[in-house]
Amino acid sequence: MFLFIDDEPDIHDLLADYLVEFGNQYHSAYSVPEALQFLQKNRYKLIVCDLVLENGKGENVLNYMRKPQSVHLETPVILISGKLKGPEKLDKQTRFLEKPFSQTELIDCLKGLKQQSAKTNLHPELKKLLKK
């Protein structure tokens, strides 16, 4: 299952179009508090999170996920933004993608996650996605 975090419903639809065709389900969060609620209750194969949210920052979500002992410590994250450049330092499980982006750019970003870390154990469904 994927988690999409963005305050623009159109972005959720776009990501669903790009990724759900591979048989994946997703949750949509439109705010930082909503995203944190989903993260407390679920595990995800991939999280796509906007950096600029109406009521907070996507980096706060990422910081929550990357705390030691978090079940989301190794979860791949793609940060997106049309307003900001990505953070200067990203861990091996995190990438940045500038809006607007194409399906090809999203897939390339996922491939970058895979190539950058030899320790990355991508979920089998993400591996299938990358083979297309």
Secondary structure, 3 states (H helix, E strand, C coil): CEEEECCCHHHHHHHHHHHHHHCCCEEEECCHHHHHHHHHHCCCCEEEEECEECCEEHHHHHHHHCCCCCCCCCCCEEEEECCCCCCCCCCCCEEEEECCCCHHHHHHHHHHHHHHCCCCCCCHHHHHHHHC
